[in-house]
Every structure is written in structure tokens, then in C-alpha cells.
Amino acid sequence: MSDVQKPRGNTPHIDADRLWARHMELARIGVIEETGNCRLALSDEDAAARNLFAGWCRDAGLTLHSDRAGNMFALRPGRDPNRSAVAAGSHLDTQPHGGRFDGISGVLAALEVIEALNDAGIETEAPLAVINWTNEEGVRFAPGLLGSAWFADRIGDEELDNIISADGARFADEVERSGWRGDMRPVDLPLDSFFELHIEQGPILYDAGAQVGVVTSVQGLRWLDVAVTGRDGHAGTTPLDARQDALLAAGAILVALRKVGLAAGPDARVSVGRLMATTDGPSTIAGHTDLVIDIRHPDETVLAALVEDCIEACRATAVKYGCEAAVSQRFAIPPRLFDGDCVALVEQAARELDLEYLKLPSGALHDASNIAELAPTAMVFVPCRDGISHNVHEFAAREDLAAGASVLLHTLLERAGIVSLD
């Protein structure tokens, strides 16, 4: 495997040590279980990470702006102020038991591109932007991809402001408290293109020994809220055959949903990651249970059919246990094909840098899927060890991060154009 790109003449190059050191410094904020991180969106830990990142951006000569959603934009001017910005970035928030690389690598790689250009004295024709999107993970505030969804006009101002977090906080108040509620509007930053580097979060690249993934698409997603209603009862006095146990019905629904997913073929993904009973007594029969279903597929037609099958499975299974299941759709993102020209630029960069790469779709959602509605978009993947992500043991190798950042550097330069080499 190659470590970083092979510099030719005055060609800028990624500083692998600087990139790695910033990953490790950022990882000191919200550290859990020694190798993990918990920085939920707009928490004190997220604010601290944002401020550290902002300091690095200012030291690199970038001008910082933010918007209503708290999205951060660090701008480097180009020679032609009339050209739209070539942008790159990802997110700094994490899962509750997350790692040091998910999202973070995309933000830090984009900043490292700027640092490499500064080191080489290179000016671009088009301006460049490094972006940190707010609440990608969707843990503290729902839905996920929230900042980019607002930027792409998928969520309105009032709806955004009034989203309530899992801990009871209002989104607009928390953005203000973090210090990053700004007045920039999407129209103020027209994008020529957007590129997002991210760890793959799956095992394909790692198993193949490839250092880079050229991402062609992102599969579609539906979130369904399911409310299972039965009847509260006493665990010691209510016969088993007389119960309307909503928790038991929810358990059976989980099994039924797995069968639905398996029947839809190997590309189907059906998961339940959140299940809550309203009663919490060990001697109580649960009268109500809520769960959220995450459904994904790369084909829109199959995805729609899968959603209907899941809804029917919930309702039919609940009835078998004397309960009722009410199902509503919380969130929907269609499958997204990335721009062919942008994908080709990423592949060209990987090839010219003599890196082992694969072309593949993304199984996970990313902010890039929202921004693809606004501007030509593509993604760069780097492998993570054993495909582990959303986990304190998540790990990406120093040389792979540098290789991915090198691809990002060459891709942005091709898109933005070089004015001069000092």
C-alpha cells in the first residue's frame, strides 16, 4: 500500500502527521472508554470541538461563518470571487458510544487540504469551503442529517427551530447557546460542488486491502415510528392468556421485521435501534411501547414496497397479541446517485496517485446525500478496521487517512483550478 501521494515538483502534499495529530487532539474532547467519544450535537462537548476546529481554521487564514442550523463554513477566497465555492467537509458530532473518525475525518481532511495548499503557496481560481454540518448523527435531535437538510431546504426555519432534543432542549436555543447560530443563508454560499470524505463504516475496503473507496451512490432511507398499545396489568395476577402485553408484541414485531427484510433480498436493511416501554416496573405488564424502524435499500421502488411490508407486519403481529400498532413515517431520504463528473474526478485522483481503490455504494447515509440536491457531489471512503463504526473501537489507519485526504486534495484542485505555484 502507498502511504500518501507522491509529490511531483511543487505539487502540494498532505501532512499525514498533522492530520493524525488533529484527530487525536479532537478525540480528547468527550472521551469515553479510552478510545471512544461522546459528543452529541450542540452539547458542551460538541461546542468545545467546534471551538477547537474554529481555531485551527482561523490559524489557516480561513474566514468563519455559520447559519441558522449552526452549520460552520470556513472559507478560503479564490482569484475569481464570482465563482461558486468548491466545498468539502462532514460532521463533528458523534454517537453516544462513538469513535474518533466517523465524520471527524471528513472535516479534518478538508482542513488539511487547505493547509497543504497554504504550505505550497497555491491559489485556486474558485473559492474553497470547509464545512461542519450540524447534527448528522440524529441522536440528540431527530432527524439525522439535520443541518444539511435545512441547508438543502428539506426542513423549514420554524420546524428546525422547534425540534426538541431527547433531553428536552429546543434546537434554536441550543444552537444559540453553542455560540454558532449565524445569519448566513444557503443563497449566500452557492456551491460549485461538494465532496465528503468519510470512513466506510463497513468491511468492504478493509477486507479487500484497498485504501480508497470511490463512492457512486447512497441508498435510500425511511424511518417509521411505531406505537404499540395494549393494556397495563399486574405481572402476578394477570394470566398469560389474558394479557395485552405491548412489550411482548414489540418483541414479536422485531422478529417479523427481520423476516420481511430477509425476504426482500441481500440489499435490504431493516433495523430497530430504539425501543421504549412507557412502564418501567419489573412487576408490570407494559401497556404501551414505542419503537423506530430504520429501512434502507438502493432502489426506490423496492424501498417503497419494503416500507409497506414492514407496516403490515407491525399491524398484523400486534393483533396476534391483543394489541394495536399505529405506524407513521418520520423521515425519508430517496436513494441518491452522485454526479458522474465528480465521481470520475475522485477515481482519476486515486488512479493518478497509484492507490488501490474500489468503486462502491454507501450503505450509510451522509450529508452528501442532501447536498447532492443542490450541487454536483461525490464521496471518498477510507477503510476502517474490520468495518467497525459507531463503536469505541472504531479505527482508521494514519496512512489510509492520508491517502484519502490526498485524493480529496487532488479532486478539489481539479474542480477549483490552480492559479499559481509560488
N, C-alpha and C positions, 0 to 999 in steps of 0.2 A: 504494500500500500504506500501511496505517496503521503507525505506529511502536510505540507502546504503547497501553494502554487510555485512554479519555477519562475522567478523574476527574469525578465528579459529587458536589459537596458534600464531605462527609468521607469519601468512598469511598477506601479505601487504593489506592495505586498502586505499580507495580513501578518500582524504580530501575534503569533499563537500564545506567547507567554502573557501578553497584556490581556488578550481575550479571556484566557483561563483565569487569570488573577481577578478579573472583574466578576466572573461567575462566582468565585469563591468568596469575594468580599460581599457581594449581594446576598449570598447564602447565609451570612451571619445574622441577617435580619429575619426574625421569625423562625429560628432554627428549632427543630424538633427531632428527637431520636438521633442526634448527632449528624446524620446525613440527609435529613429531610427538612422541609419548610412548610410553614402555615402562614400565608399572607393573603387572607381573604380580601376581596375587593373593598377599597375605601376604609379598611381597618387602620388602626395606628401603624401596624407593621407594613401595610401597603403604602401608607403615606411616607414612612421612613425610606422604603425602597425607591419610591418616586423621587424623593428629595436627593438621594444619593445619585440616581441616574441623571437628574437635572443638573447636578453639579458637574458631572462628567461632560454633559452636553455643553454647558457654558464654557468649561475649560477648553473644549474643542472648537470654540468660536461660533457655536450654533445659537440661534435665537429661538427662545421657547414661547410657545403659545398653548392655550388649552381651550376647550369648548364646554358647552352646557353639560355634556356627559362626563367631563373630566378627562377625555382623551388628550394625550400630550403629543405635541408636534414640535420637533426640534428641526429648524430649517437652516439649510446652507444655500446661499444665493448662487445662481448660475450667471453666466455672462448675459444671457438673454432673459430679462425679467418678465417678458411676455409669454415665455413657455411655461407649460404646466409642470408641476413637480413630479419627479420620479421618486417614488416613496418605497420604504421598506420598514418592517417592524413586526411586532407581535404583541405580547402582553406580559405584565409583571406579576399579576395575581396568581395564586396557586390554589390547589385543592387543600382540604384540611390536613391531609397526610400526604402532601405532595413532595416533589423532588426539586432539584436545583437547576433544572434545564428546561422543563416544559414551559414554552412561551418565552422564558427569560433569554434563551439562546438567540431567538429571533430579534429581540430588541438589542441585545449586546452585539450581535453580529452586524446589524445595521449601523450601530455607532462605530464599530471597528472599521467598517468601510470608510466612514468619514475620516477617522484617524489616519488610515492608510493614505487617503488622498491628501490630507494635510501634510503628512510626512514626506510625500513625494512632490509636493508643490503643484498639484494638479487642480485646475479649474475646469468645471464642466459647463457645457452650453446651457443645459436645463438646471433649474434648482433641484436640490435633493432634500428629502424629508425623512426623518427617523420618527416612527410613531409607536407610542404605547397605548393600546386600546384598553378601555376600562371594562372590568367585569367579564372577561372572556369565559371564565370557568362557570359562571352561573350558580355558584354555591351560596353566597350571601344574598345576592339579588337574582331573581329569575325574570326573564330567561337568560341563558348564556349568550355570549357574543353581543352583549347589550350595547356597549359603546359604539361598536361598528354598525350595529343595527340602526341606532339612531342616526349615525352619520350617513347611512345609506337610505334614510327616510323610510325605514321599515317600522319605526316606532315614533310617534309624535312627541312633541315637547311636554304636554301635560301628562301623558301616560308615563313617560320617562321619569318626570319629576316625582310622581306619586307612587312609584313602585316601593313596596315595603319589604325590608330585608327579613331574613329568618329570625333576626334578633329584635325586630320591631322598629327599625330605623327607616326614615324616609330617604329615598335616594338623593333628592336635591339637597337635603340638609347635610348628608354625609359627604357629598362632593364639595360643598361649601366648607365643611369642617376640615377636609383634607387639604384645603388651600389650592385646589386645582379646578374650580369652577370658573371657566373663562367665557369670553364673548365671541370667540371665533365660530363662524358658521361654515358648513361644508362648502358653500359657494366661495368662501374666502380662500380656499385651498383646492383649486381644480387639480385633479391628478392626471398626469400623463399615463401612469401605470403604477402598480403596486406589486411588490414581491415580498413574500413571507418565508423566512427560514424557520424550521421547526424540527424538533426530534420526531422521528417517525411514529413513536408510541406503539409500535408493533415489531414483529421479529423478522420481517422480510429482508431488509437490508443487512441486518446483523448476521442472519443465517447465511446470506449469500456472500458475505465478505465485501460488500460494496460500501464505499464511503459517502456516496451521494445518491439521493433519490430525486428524479425529475418528476414532479407531481403533475398529472394530467387532469385530475378532476377531484371533486369532493362528493361523497354520497349524500343523499337527501336524508332528512330527519323529521320525525314527528314525535312530540311529547303528548301523551294522553294522561289527564288526571282522572283517576278512578276513585269514586266514593262508594264504599261497600257498607250498606246499612242493614243491620239485623236488630237484635234486642239485647240490652244489658241483662245479665242474670247472675245468680249466685252459683259459684262453682261446686258447692257442696250439696245443694238441694235440687238443682235442675237436672233431670235425667238427660242422658246424652241424646236420645232421640227426640227430645222436646226443645232442643236449643236452636237459636238463630245466631250462631257464632260468626260474627263478621271477620274475626281474625282467621278462623279456620277456613272460611270461604276464600279469604285473600290468599291463604297458602295454596289452596286448590287452584286458584286463578294463576298463580305463578307457574305451576306445573302445566296448566293448559296453554299458557302463553309460550312456553318452551316448545311444546308440540307444534303450535302454529308456526313458530319460527323455523323449526327443522323442516316442516313440510314445504316451506317457501324456497328452499334451496340453499346452497352454501354461501351465497352473497347476502342472505338475510341476517339482520341483527335485531333481536328482541330482548330487552333487559328491563329489570326493575331494580333500581338502586335506592329507592326511598319508599319505606312502608311504615306507617304510624297508626297505632291503635289509640283512640281517644281515651280509653280507660287504661290505667296503669297499675291495677291491683292484681296481685297474684291469685286472689280468690274470686276474681270477677270474669264473667264471660263478656267478651268485647262486643258491644252493640254497634260500633262504627269503626271502620278502618279506611285510611286513605293511602293510595299508592300512586306512583308515577311510572308510566311505561315509556321507555326510550326505544323507538323503532327506526331502523335505518336500512336503506337499500340504494344502490346506484341508479336504479331505473324507476322513473316517476310512476309509471303505470303499475308496476309490481308493488311499489311502496304504498300506493293508494289502496290496492287490494289487501295488502298485509294489514293496513290500519283497520279496514272493515272487518277482517277476520279476527283481529285482536279484540275489537269492540264486542263482537258477537260471542267470543269465548268468555269474556268477562261477564256479560249478562247471563249467558246460559249456565255458567258454572255457579254464579251466585245463587241462582234459583234453586239449584240442587241442594243447597244448604239452608234454604228458607230465608235467603237474604235478597237484596236488590242492589244492583250495581249501576250507578249513574256515571256515564263517561263523557268527558268533554276534551276538546283539543286545546292545549295550552300554547303550543309553539310549533311552527312548521318552517322548514327551510328546504327548498327544492334541490335536487341534485344539480351540481354545477360543473360544467366543463370549463376549464381555464382557456385563456386566449392562446390560440395556436402560435402566434408570433412570439409571445412571451415564453411559452414553453420551449420553443425552438431556441431562444436565446440562452435559457438555462442549460439545455442539452449541449449547445455549442460550447458554452463555457466549460462544462465538465469534460467534454471531449478534448478541448484545446489544452486543458490543464493535466491531461493524461490520468484522470481519476476513474476508478471503477464506479460505474453508475448503473442504475436501473430506472426505467420508466414505470410508474405505478400510480394508482389512485390513492386518495387518502381515505382511510376508514374513519378517522376522527373529523369532527367539524373544526373549522378555523375561521378567524375573522376574514381571511381572504375570500371566503365564500360569499360574504356580504359585500365586500368592496368590489368583487367581480361584476356586480350590477352597475357600478359607476365607471370603472376604468379597466383596461386590459390588465389581467392579473395572472400570476403563476406562483408556485411554491418550490422551495428547495428543502428536501429532507436530509437529515443526517441520522445515522443509526443510533439506537440506544441499546445498551447491553441486555441481551435476552428479550428485547422488546418490552421491557418493564417500564411503565409510566403510571402517573397518579399514585405514586408509591415512594416511600422514603428511600428506597434502594435504587431509584431511577439514576442512571449514569450514562453520560456520553463522553467519549474519549477526547482528550485535548486535540489530538491530530485530526479527528473527524470533524470537530467543531471548526477547526482552522480550514479544513478542506471545504466545508460547506460555505464558510464566510468568504473564501476565495472565489467560489462560484458566484456568490452574491455580488462581490466586488466587480468582477468582470461583466456580469449581466447588467448591473446598474450603469457601468461606464458605457457599454454598448448602447443602452437606451438613452442615456443623458448626453452623450457626446463629450469628447475631450477638447478643450480649448488649447491648452498649452502644457508643456512639461518644463518646469524650471531647471 
